[in-house]
Amino acid sequence: MIFLSSLPRSGSTLLTSLLNQRPDVYASPTSNLCDTVGAAVQAWEQNPTTQAQGGTQEDLMRIVEGIMANRYDTDKLVFDKGRQWAAPQIIQTMSMIQDVKIVATVRPIAECLASFAKIMKVPKKEMKAFCEHSHLAKHLFQSYATLKAGYEAFPDKFLLVEYDDIINAPQAEMDRISDFLDMDEFDHNFDGVEDSKEQDKAWGIKDLHKVRPKVAKQNYNAKRLLTASVWNHYQGGEFWNDKPDPKIKKSPIQKQHDALMKGDFELSKKLAYDNIIKFPSNDDMAFNAGWAKLSDGEVQEGYKLLDRGRNTTVWGDPHFGSTTPVWQGEEGATVLLRLERGLGDQLHQVRYARNLKAAGCTVIVSCQSQLAEVIRYADGVDAVVQHEAACGVLHDFHLPAMSAPIQLGLTQETIDGTSYIKLPEQVEKVSGRVGLRWSGNPLYEHSTKRLFPHELMFNSVKGRNCISLQRDEGSELRPRWVDAVGLDSWTDTAKAVASCELVITSCTSVAHLAGAMGVPTWILVPKVPYYLWTYHGIKTPYYNSVTLFRQTEVDNWDEPFAAMDLTKGKAYAA
């Protein structure tokens, strides 16, 4: 399967029509295949039978491969069209299944905007607002960012086809595509192009994907249509020609986010605090301000602001249907503590069970099924139930775990950093053993930020007694001198962690497990860190046994690895 992942209004629909002239090719309309694969991965990870039946990452990849292979009932070469195929984390995952090749049509941002404005018949007096705020413009900018990120991460997997080239020299561009894919060349009919099968009803815009029968550039002045000021403002946006990104007017929240992602924390905090004053009812800005508050150690105010992120789905899970009220400190009650988000988040959040227990409560924990076998060993937990069955369990109150610090009244000083997950049987530590985990879930939206060259980790511990804690993606990178151990379940992983004198890991679920178990743990932290690690320092109040090794420059991992180099005989940090 070949992937089509283009910019909107850059000729991708025309390209699919031309490709479909070949008897050996089927090029799809915009497809939901990428979303379907994502849903399958999520269902696999959250289904209780996955762990019970010993499901492995290889099993999951076979399922994904089966979905891909059976999506289209044809022997032809399939081109599947979808914007998300260009995302770096998607490319990384799909590379485990096949040799990924992506064909993408591209066009300068200003010309794409002009094309949208033409078909939407946007009045000139509304042009500036259309380019800044319309959902079509936002869709264009998001698509551009995704395509740029994917191309920069995996340039060899892309063939970029410029709109003007496919209009002015269509046969030459189709031949380029054939060469890229090792296909025989084909003489296309550029005067008898069939219309596409795109369903414009889904967009609510008539003729959005209409293809004219003859390949030719439309006769209109894009600059005049867009207006000169708007046209000049959006010049750029041709990363494929080494031209800078267009000067898109950024919202206050985008300016704050950009400062954060560049690692300018002081500016980011200032903007976040200014935004929440100027826009007190904006929940997105409240969430960002809460993140900044936590970085300054203001736990209560930070979590209260973060909690408003639930209104815009950037924080926590949706309400799961319990008819009981939220726990507000009532003693002696039965409380359903609902763990939220990813596996690492949930391993962290179960710490609050012991706080509830101290208040005299009976604590039932709701979690993803694969974690249940470890969660039941956490302090304060009376019973564990998988998320899908949580509403059927009798309880007086429920408590979303990401909001628990608010109800518990926690401060920076009262957070308990001692261990809280203890295995029922003693696991003997192996003298000098170091457990290694070098990468996390590639589908995580910021996975590329925490990903480092694996050689840096291996070189830093060479000569030590090491075991692999990598049970999924990336496990094939394990050097021979790093021992493999059986990791068929989270209990197996917990026992392996318990056997180590030191765990070294990126910011993954294993980091939280090791910290929760009180095992000395070194975490490699990207410049823009997970909220628990704040922005500075080598320690965290949440895990006494954890030491943080931070990037000082975005994408530069040399310094944190040099700081923790075990080949220099440094003692383990406690």
Summary of the structure (lengths in Angstrom):
residues: 574
radius of gyration: 26.4
end to end distance: 49.8
largest distance: 78.8
contacts: 1805
relative contact order: 0.08
helix: 45%
strand: 13%
